[in-house]
């Protein structure tokens, strides 16, 4: 009888209800709620978007030109989706960052139409046997808005969003407490006021986008400048632990940019990478030998995918290439797979053919060589 009772008490589990939030969509792989970073090509590399409850760590380029654009795309997408925004920056005024967000446009910004017919024929001949680049795949499945870097977003559009800006001016005892702990408290209050905590039974209708610009720069408190040799970064690592806990337990996502080129001890960078879910690094060509290299003449820097998270799945997203570059055009920024220029590829192919034919030519001349030169 106990066996019959156990069988009769079985209830089939129903389909999980997916939370519907503007500007978000469930992943086709694991139903994880995804948010767009504002860049379709970056969404594609992250597995479709940025999962809710995750942290994206962006290692800045040396001049903080392109990493700042990544942050602006991320914030602009939040404005257009009506998400709550929390921006913290000590290196540059948060008000300035919000005032220079790219303008939204109804049409997809496409500058590829300027390519000449001869260039299109050459590229098609070289890559006719390869799959389409990730940018094309991302455009087909995009759920982000379109932005134009030639314009700036209207102030009225930005004012409609619930925004909190942190520049450290309200911290009275920064010398003793630093800026990390007050920022954590501010984020915690924002989560509680918005009812975004997973422990709250209130129905979730919105998410919060957190953005921290230039974390661990000298203005945040250069504590590891004197303690770096002893591997002591208590305030910084404690802040990231607390930030990760808050993001994990709420309907929030976070993008953090760090000036990793200022770190002398790689142990600090490895620890920061371990605390983040996704890690990418921007290597700008400005001021380097690669700026004049013909291989990179059409690009502005290398895009390194350092870490991809496996959230609610067994394996992280699998990429179909390892070499990625980013390009800043007049109206948009894109991430593409690295390709050799057509003229450079032809030169390399000819040199390889010459190398392969030289041994055969020498072998044919072997019978006519003098006896003392025969092999």
C-alpha positions as CSV (number, residue, x, y, z in Angstrom):
1,X,0.0,0.0,0.0
2,X,2.9,2.3,0.7
3,X,4.1,1.8,-2.8
4,X,0.7,2.7,-4.3
5,X,0.5,5.8,-2.1
6,X,3.9,6.9,-3.2
7,X,3.0,6.6,-6.9
8,X,-0.4,8.3,-6.5
9,X,1.2,11.3,-4.8
10,X,3.4,12.0,-7.8
11,X,2.6,15.3,-9.5
12,X,4.1,16.2,-12.9
13,X,6.1,19.4,-12.7
14,X,4.6,22.1,-14.9
15,X,6.5,24.4,-17.2
16,X,8.4,27.1,-15.5
17,X,7.0,30.6,-15.9
18,X,9.3,33.0,-17.6
19,X,9.5,36.5,-16.2
20,X,8.5,39.1,-18.8
21,X,10.6,42.3,-18.5
22,X,10.9,45.0,-21.2
23,X,14.3,44.8,-23.0
24,X,14.9,41.2,-21.8
25,X,14.4,37.8,-23.4
26,X,15.0,34.2,-22.3
27,X,17.9,32.3,-23.7
28,X,17.0,29.6,-26.3
29,X,19.5,27.3,-24.6
30,X,18.6,27.4,-20.9
31,X,15.7,30.0,-20.5
32,X,18.1,32.2,-18.6
33,X,16.9,35.8,-18.8
34,X,19.2,37.9,-21.0
35,X,19.8,41.6,-21.4
36,X,21.5,43.2,-24.3
37,X,24.8,45.1,-23.9
38,X,23.7,47.5,-26.7
39,X,26.1,45.9,-29.2
40,X,24.8,43.0,-31.2
41,X,28.2,41.6,-31.9
42,X,29.1,41.6,-28.2
43,X,25.8,39.9,-27.4
44,X,26.7,37.2,-29.8
45,X,30.1,36.5,-28.2
46,X,28.5,36.4,-24.7
47,X,26.0,33.7,-25.8
48,X,23.1,35.9,-26.8
49,X,23.3,38.6,-24.2
50,X,24.3,39.3,-20.6
51,X,22.5,37.0,-18.1
52,X,20.6,38.6,-15.2
53,X,22.7,38.2,-12.1
54,X,26.1,38.3,-13.8
55,X,29.0,40.6,-13.9
56,X,30.9,41.6,-17.1
57,X,34.5,42.8,-16.5
58,X,36.0,44.9,-19.2
59,X,39.8,45.5,-19.1
60,X,40.3,49.0,-20.5
61,X,42.5,50.1,-23.3
62,X,45.4,52.3,-22.3
63,X,43.7,55.6,-23.2
64,X,40.2,54.5,-22.1
65,X,38.7,55.5,-25.4
66,X,37.0,52.4,-26.7
67,X,36.1,50.9,-23.3
68,X,34.2,54.0,-22.5
69,X,32.2,53.5,-25.7
70,X,31.3,50.0,-24.5
71,X,30.0,51.4,-21.3
72,X,28.0,54.1,-23.1
73,X,26.3,51.4,-25.4
74,X,25.4,49.5,-22.3
75,X,23.9,52.5,-20.6
76,X,22.1,53.7,-23.7
77,X,20.4,50.3,-24.1
78,X,19.2,50.6,-20.5
79,X,17.7,54.0,-21.2
80,X,15.8,52.8,-24.2
81,X,14.5,49.7,-22.4
82,X,13.4,51.7,-19.3
83,X,15.7,49.9,-16.9
84,X,16.9,51.3,-13.6
85,X,20.5,52.7,-13.9
86,X,23.2,53.0,-11.3
87,X,26.4,54.6,-12.6
88,X,29.6,55.0,-10.5
89,X,32.7,56.8,-11.7
90,X,35.5,58.8,-10.1
91,X,37.7,59.3,-13.2
92,X,35.0,61.1,-15.2
93,X,31.9,62.8,-14.1
94,X,28.9,60.4,-14.3
95,X,26.8,63.4,-15.5
96,X,29.1,63.8,-18.4
97,X,28.9,60.1,-19.3
98,X,25.1,60.2,-19.2
99,X,25.0,63.4,-21.3
100,X,27.1,61.8,-24.1
101,X,25.2,58.6,-24.7
102,X,24.8,57.7,-28.4
103,X,21.5,58.7,-30.0
104,X,18.9,56.1,-30.7
105,X,17.7,55.6,-34.3
106,X,14.8,53.6,-35.8
107,X,16.9,52.2,-38.6
108,X,19.8,49.9,-38.3
109,X,23.1,51.7,-38.8
110,X,24.8,50.1,-41.8
111,X,28.0,51.5,-43.3
112,X,28.9,48.4,-45.3
113,X,27.1,49.8,-48.4
114,X,30.0,52.1,-49.1
115,X,32.2,49.1,-50.0
116,X,33.1,49.2,-53.7
117,X,32.1,46.4,-56.2
118,X,35.7,45.3,-56.7
119,X,36.2,44.9,-52.9
120,X,33.0,42.9,-52.6
121,X,34.1,40.6,-55.4
122,X,37.5,40.1,-53.9
123,X,36.1,39.4,-50.4
124,X,33.4,37.1,-51.8
125,X,36.1,35.1,-53.7
126,X,38.3,34.7,-50.7
127,X,35.5,33.7,-48.2
128,X,33.0,32.0,-50.4
129,X,33.7,28.7,-48.6
130,X,33.4,30.1,-45.1
131,X,30.4,30.8,-42.9
132,X,29.0,34.3,-42.4
133,X,30.8,36.5,-39.9
134,X,29.4,36.8,-36.4
135,X,28.2,40.3,-37.1
136,X,25.7,39.0,-39.6
137,X,24.5,36.3,-37.2
138,X,24.0,38.8,-34.5
139,X,22.1,41.2,-36.7
140,X,19.6,38.4,-37.6
141,X,18.9,37.6,-33.9
142,X,19.4,41.0,-32.3
143,X,17.1,42.3,-29.7
144,X,19.0,45.5,-28.9
145,X,18.2,49.0,-30.1
146,X,20.1,50.9,-32.9
147,X,22.4,53.6,-31.9
148,X,24.2,56.3,-33.9
149,X,27.6,57.6,-32.6
150,X,27.2,60.8,-34.6
151,X,24.5,62.1,-32.3
152,X,23.7,62.1,-28.6
153,X,20.6,61.0,-26.8
154,X,18.1,63.7,-25.9
155,X,18.1,64.8,-22.3
156,X,14.3,64.3,-22.0
157,X,14.8,60.6,-22.9
158,X,17.5,60.1,-20.3
159,X,15.5,61.9,-17.6
160,X,12.6,59.5,-17.9
161,X,14.7,56.6,-16.5
162,X,15.3,56.0,-12.8
163,X,19.0,56.9,-12.5
164,X,21.4,57.1,-9.6
165,X,24.8,58.6,-10.1
166,X,27.8,58.1,-7.7
167,X,30.8,60.3,-8.0
168,X,32.1,60.1,-4.4
169,X,31.2,63.7,-3.5
170,X,28.8,62.5,-0.8
171,X,31.4,60.4,1.0
172,X,32.5,62.4,4.0
173,X,35.3,60.2,5.4
174,X,36.7,58.8,2.2
175,X,40.3,58.8,3.6
176,X,39.3,56.2,6.3
177,X,36.4,54.3,4.7
178,X,37.2,54.7,1.0
179,X,34.6,54.7,-1.7
180,X,33.9,51.0,-2.0
181,X,31.7,50.5,1.1
182,X,29.5,53.6,0.5
183,X,28.9,52.4,-3.1
184,X,27.9,49.0,-1.9
185,X,25.4,50.5,0.5
186,X,24.0,52.7,-2.2
187,X,23.5,49.6,-4.5
188,X,21.9,47.7,-1.7
189,X,19.4,50.5,-1.0
190,X,18.6,50.7,-4.7
191,X,17.8,47.0,-4.9
192,X,15.6,47.1,-1.8
193,X,13.7,50.2,-3.0
194,X,13.1,48.7,-6.4
195,X,11.9,45.4,-5.0
196,X,14.5,43.6,-7.2
197,X,15.8,41.1,-4.6
198,X,15.0,37.5,-5.4
199,X,13.9,37.1,-1.7
200,X,11.1,39.6,-2.4
201,X,7.8,38.0,-3.4
202,X,6.8,41.1,-5.4
203,X,6.4,40.5,-9.1
204,X,9.4,41.6,-11.0
205,X,8.7,44.1,-13.8
206,X,12.1,45.7,-14.2
207,X,15.8,45.2,-13.8
208,X,18.7,47.4,-12.7
209,X,21.9,48.0,-14.8
210,X,24.9,48.7,-12.7
211,X,27.9,50.4,-14.3
212,X,31.2,51.0,-12.5
213,X,33.8,53.0,-14.6
214,X,37.5,52.9,-13.9
215,X,37.3,50.7,-10.8
216,X,40.6,50.4,-8.9
217,X,42.1,53.5,-10.6
218,X,44.2,55.8,-8.4
219,X,41.2,57.9,-7.6
220,X,39.4,55.0,-6.0
221,X,42.2,54.6,-3.4
222,X,45.5,53.2,-4.6
223,X,45.8,50.9,-1.7
224,X,47.7,48.2,-3.6
225,X,50.4,50.7,-4.7
226,X,52.1,50.1,-1.4
227,X,50.6,46.8,-0.5
228,X,50.7,45.1,-3.9
229,X,54.0,43.3,-3.2
230,X,52.3,41.6,-0.2
231,X,49.2,40.6,-2.2
232,X,46.9,42.8,0.0
233,X,43.9,44.3,-1.7
234,X,41.3,43.9,1.1
235,X,39.0,46.8,0.1
236,X,39.0,46.1,-3.6
237,X,38.4,42.3,-3.4
238,X,35.9,42.7,-0.6
239,X,34.0,45.2,-2.7
240,X,33.8,42.8,-5.6
241,X,32.7,39.9,-3.4
242,X,29.9,42.1,-2.0
243,X,29.0,43.3,-5.4
244,X,28.8,39.8,-6.8
245,X,26.6,38.7,-3.9
246,X,24.2,41.6,-4.5
247,X,24.0,41.1,-8.2
248,X,23.5,37.3,-7.8
249,X,20.6,37.8,-5.4
250,X,18.7,40.4,-7.4
251,X,17.4,41.2,-10.8
252,X,20.5,43.1,-11.8
253,X,23.4,43.0,-14.2
254,X,26.7,44.8,-13.9
255,X,29.5,46.1,-16.2
256,X,32.8,47.0,-14.6
257,X,35.7,48.6,-16.4
258,X,39.2,48.4,-14.8
259,X,42.6,49.9,-15.9
260,X,44.4,46.5,-15.9
261,X,47.4,48.0,-17.6
262,X,48.2,49.9,-14.4
263,X,48.5,46.7,-12.4
264,X,52.1,45.5,-11.7
265,X,51.2,42.3,-10.0
266,X,49.2,39.9,-12.2
267,X,47.8,38.1,-9.1
268,X,45.5,41.1,-8.5
269,X,44.2,40.8,-12.1
270,X,43.7,37.1,-11.8
271,X,41.7,37.6,-8.7
272,X,39.5,40.2,-10.3
273,X,38.9,37.9,-13.3
274,X,37.9,35.0,-10.9
275,X,35.3,37.2,-9.3
276,X,33.6,38.2,-12.6
277,X,31.5,36.0,-14.8
278,X,32.6,37.4,-18.2
279,X,36.0,39.0,-18.8
280,X,37.0,40.7,-22.0
281,X,40.2,42.8,-22.7
282,X,40.6,45.6,-25.2
283,X,44.0,46.1,-26.8
284,X,44.1,49.3,-28.7
285,X,46.6,49.9,-31.5
286,X,47.2,53.5,-30.6
287,X,50.8,54.2,-30.0
288,X,51.9,50.6,-30.7
289,X,53.7,48.9,-33.6
290,X,50.5,47.2,-34.6
291,X,49.1,50.6,-35.7
292,X,51.3,50.5,-38.8
293,X,51.0,46.7,-39.4
294,X,49.2,46.1,-42.7
295,X,47.3,43.1,-41.2
296,X,45.4,45.5,-38.8
297,X,45.0,48.5,-41.1
298,X,41.2,48.2,-41.1
299,X,40.9,47.8,-37.4
300,X,41.4,49.8,-34.2
301,X,42.3,47.1,-31.7
302,X,42.2,43.4,-30.6
303,X,39.3,42.1,-28.7
304,X,40.4,39.3,-26.3
305,X,37.7,37.0,-24.8
306,X,39.3,36.0,-21.5
307,X,36.5,34.3,-19.7
308,X,32.9,33.1,-20.5
309,X,30.6,32.0,-17.7
310,X,28.5,28.8,-17.7
311,X,25.4,30.0,-15.9
312,X,22.6,27.4,-15.6
313,X,24.4,25.2,-18.1
314,X,27.3,22.7,-18.2
315,X,29.6,24.5,-20.6
316,X,30.1,28.2,-21.5
317,X,29.3,29.5,-25.0
318,X,31.5,28.1,-27.7
319,X,33.0,30.5,-30.1
320,X,33.8,29.7,-33.8
321,X,37.0,31.7,-33.8
322,X,39.8,32.8,-31.5
323,X,41.0,36.0,-33.1
324,X,38.6,39.0,-32.7
325,X,39.1,42.7,-33.5
326,X,37.0,45.8,-32.9
327,X,36.5,48.6,-35.4
328,X,35.2,52.1,-34.7
329,X,33.4,53.5,-37.7
330,X,31.8,56.9,-38.1
331,X,28.4,55.8,-36.7
332,X,28.9,52.6,-34.7
333,X,31.4,50.2,-33.2
334,X,31.5,46.6,-34.2
335,X,33.4,43.4,-33.2
336,X,34.5,41.2,-36.0
337,X,36.5,38.1,-36.7
338,X,40.1,38.9,-37.8
339,X,40.6,38.4,-41.5
340,X,43.7,39.1,-43.6
341,X,43.4,41.9,-46.2
342,X,42.9,40.5,-49.7
343,X,46.2,41.9,-51.1
344,X,48.2,40.7,-48.1
345,X,46.7,37.2,-48.3
346,X,47.6,37.0,-52.0
347,X,51.2,38.0,-51.2
348,X,51.5,35.3,-48.5
349,X,50.0,32.7,-50.8
350,X,52.5,33.5,-53.6
351,X,55.5,33.4,-51.2
352,X,54.3,30.0,-50.0
353,X,54.0,28.7,-53.5
354,X,57.5,29.9,-54.4
355,X,58.9,28.2,-51.3
356,X,57.2,24.9,-52.3
357,X,58.4,25.0,-55.9
358,X,62.1,25.8,-55.1
359,X,63.0,22.2,-53.9
360,X,61.4,20.7,-57.0
361,X,63.3,23.0,-59.3
362,X,66.6,22.1,-57.6
363,X,65.8,18.4,-57.8
364,X,65.2,18.7,-61.6
365,X,68.6,20.4,-62.0
366,X,70.4,17.7,-60.0
367,X,71.5,15.7,-63.0
368,X,73.1,18.8,-64.7
369,X,75.0,19.9,-61.6
370,X,78.8,19.4,-61.5
371,X,79.9,16.3,-59.8
372,X,81.4,18.1,-56.8
373,X,78.1,19.9,-56.2
374,X,75.8,16.9,-56.3
375,X,74.1,16.0,-53.0
